Structure formats: C-alpha cells, structure tokens
C-alpha cells in the first residue's frame, strides 16, 4: 500500500531488489549467521561430548552451561559492548599485551561481525550442547563397547558413532539456529549504541535484515516497504532451512 492507501501491487518488491541497503543488510545477516552458527554448533558438540563422559559434579556443569541463556539479552549486549569497546574494552586490552593495535570493533564489517557473533555464540552454545547431550545419552552403550573392542579411538567413536546417531538433533539445531540467525536484531542493535544503532553503524556495516525492516517500518513509517522486507526475510529463512535440511538428509 502507498502512503495514500492505494494498492501499488509489487512496486515495493521491485524497488527492494534494486535497493543496495537491502542487499547490504542481507550480506551482513548471512555473514553473521555463518560466523555464529558454525563455531557455535561445533563447540556445542564438543562440550556435549565432554559432559557425556561421566565427569565429577556433572550436574553443576550442566547447569553452568545454561547460565548464558537465562541471562537477559540486553545485559549480554551491554556487557559485550563494553568488552569490545575501542578505548577501554577488555579485548583491546588483551591485544595490547601482545603488541597488537587497538581495534575499532564497530567501524568495520568483519570486526563488528566477529564481535556480534561472539555474543550469539556465548549465549546459545550451552543450549545446543544440552540438546546434543540429551541425544547422546540415548545412544546404546553396546555400540561404544563393540567399537572399543575393535580398537576404535574415542575420536573415531565420536565421528563414526555419536555424530551419525544424533543426526536428528543436529538437523534440528542447524535449522533453529538458521531461523534465529536470520532474525538477528537485539544483539547488533545494542552493540551499535548512539544515533546510528538502528542503521547498524554510520556505514550500515552491521545492519541486519530485521534492523532494516524496523528502520523502514517504524522509523521512516513506510509500512508497505517494511512489510516487503519482512516477507523477504520469511522467504530467505524458508530457503535456507530447506537447503540445510536437504544437505543434512543427503549426508544421512
């Protein structure tokens, strides 16, 4: 719908495909999705495997890995914004100890992607680890005993028994992480701070699709265009979820 309430057909979508800010937001979203999802799920797999080894005080450790998810996302965003601060941040302080110059984490695409992805990884790795742990505990112990008799190492057992047996849980976490990654909003918004927060920085270097939709619909009051962006987010989520499912199913 246009500003006067008249029907304009697919004009918003035609304009959208020729909008460099939309494609920039798409690139940012997919880039942070990859940086967050791949390390997150790999670390979650390793963490779940360690928790499945019968360690001492394992219940306390399981509760510990859940602490990030029960922490307010606003608190996480503020904390990591301070950690990645250019002038007084802990990360730049540690880099300075090894002779590396301070990084302005908000000024560049790659640096801001890494900082924001670190927030997402810290918050959701434990959640995925517990999903994997629950799946691992349903794997028959006879398989591991037989593999041990055959001389298979723990690493070989992990990749040849554990991972194939928990494939449904892996598919679930990949799809859920993809959906969440494509809707990334709060972390980059809090990380941005200042007047350019919703724009993802002065050069839109870390603006996601959800932030772009919010900017168009609720800051510029262009609800029709914002709705078009929302529909594109939905279609991209469906496409990526389908691709992930087909890849995982083919691997099976």
Secondary structure, DSSP 8 states (H G I E B T S, - for coil): --TTS---TTHHHHHHHT-HHHHHHHHHHHHHHHHHHHHHHHHHHHHHHHHTT--TTHHHHHHHHHHHHHS-HHHHHHHHHHHT-TTT-HHHHHHHHTT-----TTTSHHHHHHHHHHHHHHHHHHHHHHHHHHHHTTS-HHHHHHHHHTT--HHHHIIIIIHHHTHHHHHHHHHHHHHHHHT--HHHHHHH-STTTTTTSTT-TT--HHHHHHIIIIIS--HHHHHHHHHHHHHHHHHHHHHHHHHHHHH-
